[in-house]
Amino acid sequence: MTFATCDICDANEDKIAAGTLAVLPPIFQSYGAQRAFSGPATTLKVFEDNVLVRATLETPGNGHVLVVDGGGSLRCALVGGNLGVLAEKNGWAGIVVNGCIRDSEEINACRIGVRALATHPQRSVRKGVGDRDLRVSIGGVAIRPGDWIYADADGVLVSAEKLD
């Protein structure tokens, strides 16, 4: 599927007005070899702990986008090169991290799309604390499991339904 987030916004102004299509704030950096990606969201809420991120990426992605609400922490990375390889191998379309990644060169070599706030060389703690498949909020935009994520060079969109 080819798309442009600008075109999606232009063609769906009614959905933006109704709140069923939203644009995430322009706070993300782009990583990964796949500059544009889309798919239904699988959501996680964690804080400076990536055990649940790894466990989720170890499962079949089936073209989903993993949305990780890391609370916006800039104190450690939640996704690294090994997890980027896992995501690619297991069929995830992309990852959106409200937090940091590391091993950016390794992630850039993976055929997935990744959006994150920044890079950070320190790995997260590993306590196994977090929640999966719940409503999260990033930059004031609600993202529910199954919402469609569309990301390209111009931004990241969240839609309550798949858009043609």
C-alpha positions as CSV (number, residue, x, y, z in Angstrom):
1,M,0.0,0.0,0.0
2,T,1.4,3.4,-0.9
3,F,0.1,6.5,0.8
4,A,1.0,10.0,1.8
5,T,-0.1,11.3,5.1
6,C,-0.6,14.7,3.6
7,D,-3.1,13.2,1.1
8,I,-4.8,11.2,3.8
9,C,-5.3,14.4,5.8
10,D,-6.6,16.3,2.8
11,A,-9.1,13.6,1.8
12,N,-10.3,13.1,5.4
13,E,-10.9,16.5,6.9
14,D,-14.3,15.3,8.1
15,K,-12.6,12.5,10.1
16,I,-10.1,15.0,11.6
17,A,-13.0,17.3,12.6
18,A,-14.9,14.3,14.1
19,G,-11.8,13.1,16.0
20,T,-11.6,9.7,14.3
21,L,-8.4,10.7,12.5
22,A,-5.6,12.5,14.4
23,V,-2.0,13.6,13.8
24,L,0.6,12.9,16.4
25,P,2.7,16.0,17.3
26,P,5.8,16.4,15.2
27,I,8.1,15.1,17.9
28,F,9.5,11.9,16.3
29,Q,12.7,11.1,14.5
30,S,12.7,8.6,11.7
31,Y,14.7,5.4,11.8
32,G,14.7,2.1,9.9
33,A,15.0,1.4,6.2
34,Q,11.2,1.5,5.7
35,R,10.5,5.3,5.7
36,A,6.7,4.8,5.3
37,F,4.7,2.1,7.1
38,S,1.2,1.4,8.2
39,G,-0.8,-1.2,10.1
40,P,-3.1,-1.8,13.0
41,A,-1.7,-0.8,16.4
42,T,-0.6,-3.1,19.1
43,T,-0.2,-0.9,22.2
44,L,2.2,-1.1,25.2
45,K,2.6,1.1,28.2
46,V,6.0,0.8,29.9
47,F,8.4,3.1,31.7
48,E,12.2,2.6,31.3
49,D,11.6,-1.2,31.1
50,N,11.7,-3.0,27.8
51,V,10.9,-6.6,28.9
52,L,7.3,-6.4,27.5
53,V,8.6,-4.7,24.3
54,R,10.9,-7.7,23.6
55,A,8.2,-10.2,24.5
56,T,5.8,-8.6,22.1
57,L,8.3,-8.3,19.3
58,E,9.1,-12.0,19.7
59,T,5.5,-12.8,18.6
60,P,4.2,-12.7,15.0
61,G,3.6,-9.1,14.1
62,N,1.3,-9.8,11.1
63,G,1.9,-6.4,9.7
64,H,1.0,-4.5,12.9
65,V,2.7,-1.4,14.3
66,L,3.9,-1.7,17.8
67,V,3.1,1.6,19.7
68,V,5.1,1.9,22.8
69,D,4.1,4.6,25.3
70,G,7.3,4.9,27.2
71,G,6.1,8.0,29.0
72,G,8.4,10.2,26.9
73,S,11.4,9.2,29.0
74,L,14.7,10.4,27.6
75,R,16.8,8.6,30.2
76,C,17.3,5.2,28.5
77,A,16.4,3.3,25.3
78,L,13.4,1.0,24.9
79,V,14.3,-0.5,21.5
80,G,17.7,-1.5,20.2
81,G,19.3,-3.2,17.2
82,N,18.4,-6.7,18.4
83,L,14.8,-5.8,18.8
84,G,14.8,-4.1,15.4
85,V,16.0,-7.4,13.9
86,L,13.3,-9.3,15.8
87,A,10.6,-6.9,14.6
88,E,11.7,-7.4,11.0
89,K,12.0,-11.2,11.3
90,N,8.6,-11.5,12.9
91,G,6.7,-9.4,10.4
92,W,6.0,-6.1,12.3
93,A,5.4,-3.2,10.0
94,G,6.9,-0.7,12.3
95,I,7.4,0.7,15.8
96,V,6.4,4.0,17.3
97,V,8.2,4.8,20.6
98,N,7.3,7.6,22.9
99,G,10.8,7.3,24.2
100,C,14.3,6.5,22.9
101,I,16.0,3.9,20.8
102,R,19.6,2.9,20.6
103,D,21.8,1.1,18.1
104,S,20.4,3.5,15.5
105,E,22.7,2.3,12.7
106,E,21.6,-1.3,13.3
107,I,17.9,-0.2,13.3
108,N,18.5,1.8,10.1
109,A,19.6,-1.5,8.4
110,C,16.3,-3.2,9.3
111,R,13.4,-3.3,6.8
112,I,11.0,-1.8,9.2
113,G,9.9,1.7,10.1
114,V,10.7,3.2,13.5
115,R,9.7,6.5,15.0
116,A,11.2,7.6,18.3
117,L,11.8,10.8,20.2
118,A,15.6,10.4,20.2
119,T,18.5,8.0,20.6
120,H,20.1,7.1,23.9
121,P,23.1,4.7,24.5
122,Q,21.9,3.3,27.8
123,R,19.6,0.3,27.9
124,S,16.5,0.1,30.0
125,V,16.0,-1.8,33.2
126,R,14.5,-5.3,33.0
127,K,11.9,-5.7,35.6
128,G,9.0,-6.9,33.4
129,V,6.6,-4.1,34.4
130,G,4.1,-2.8,31.9
131,D,0.7,-3.3,30.2
132,R,-0.3,-4.5,26.8
133,D,-3.4,-3.8,24.6
134,L,-4.8,-0.8,26.3
135,R,-5.5,2.8,25.3
136,V,-2.4,4.9,25.5
137,S,-1.9,8.6,24.9
138,I,1.0,10.2,23.1
139,G,1.2,13.9,22.8
140,G,-2.4,14.2,23.7
141,V,-3.6,11.8,21.0
142,A,-5.3,8.6,22.1
143,I,-4.3,5.4,20.5
144,R,-6.3,2.2,21.0
145,P,-5.4,-1.4,20.1
146,G,-6.5,-1.9,16.5
147,D,-6.4,1.8,15.5
148,W,-4.6,2.2,12.2
149,I,-1.2,3.9,12.2
150,Y,0.1,5.7,9.0
151,A,3.7,7.0,9.1
152,D,5.8,8.7,6.4
153,A,8.3,11.5,6.1
154,D,5.6,14.1,6.9
155,G,4.1,12.6,10.1
156,V,2.3,9.9,12.0
157,L,-1.5,9.5,11.8
158,V,-3.8,7.6,14.0
159,S,-7.1,6.5,12.5
160,A,-10.0,4.6,14.1
161,E,-10.4,2.6,10.9
162,K,-8.3,1.5,8.0
163,L,-8.3,4.2,5.3
164,D,-8.1,3.5,1.5
